[in-house]
Amino acid sequence: MKYSVHTTEASAEAENQRLMGLMGIPDGKGTTNYGIPEERDGKWLIRVKESGPWKADEVAENVQFIEEPEPTTPE
């Protein structure tokens, strides 16, 4: 999956706000946020949509492909 990668929560929040402006969010149809920044391995990530009406992998900053960890199953 593609993520916009940031070193601080503040920069991730700022990028999320920028993407919301570019995408016209809130859209008046129920979409009120583009993404929710999450901390992982000391970095702040925003998952970037790669298709559909909110596609932003070509306009987001610092986009990187990050493999998702395999889900763990209880033994």
TAVEN-V927514 format. One record per residue. RES is the residue in one letter. PHI is phi in radians with two decimals (999 if undefined). Layout:
RES|PHI ; RES|PHI
//
This chain:
M|999 ; K|-1.72 ; Y|-2.34 ; S|-1.55 ; V|-1.83 ; H|-2.39 ; T|-1.54 ; T|-2.31 ; E|-1.10 ; A|-1.08 ; S|-1.23 ; A|-1.16 ; E|-1.10 ; A|-1.10 ; E|-1.14 ; N|-1.06 ; Q|-1.10 ; R|-1.10 ; L|-1.12 ; M|-1.04 ; G|-1.10 ; L|-1.13 ; M|-1.56 ; G|1.30 ; I|-1.83 ; P|-1.21 ; D|-1.76 ; G|1.36 ; K|-2.03 ; G|1.99 ; T|-1.44 ; T|-2.05 ; N|-2.62 ; Y|-1.44 ; G|-2.58 ; I|-2.07 ; P|-1.03 ; E|-2.24 ; E|-1.59 ; R|-2.60 ; D|0.96 ; G|1.37 ; K|-2.12 ; W|-1.87 ; L|-2.07 ; I|-2.14 ; R|-1.18 ; V|-1.84 ; K|-1.21 ; E|-1.82 ; S|-2.75 ; G|1.48 ; P|-1.18 ; W|-1.84 ; K|-0.99 ; A|-2.47 ; D|-1.16 ; E|-1.70 ; V|-2.03 ; A|-1.29 ; E|-1.55 ; N|0.94 ; V|-1.35 ; Q|-2.38 ; F|-1.50 ; I|-2.22 ; E|-1.24 ; E|-1.36 ; P|-1.16 ; E|-1.15 ; P|-1.14 ; T|-1.61 ; T|-2.01 ; P|-1.14 ; E|-1.63
//
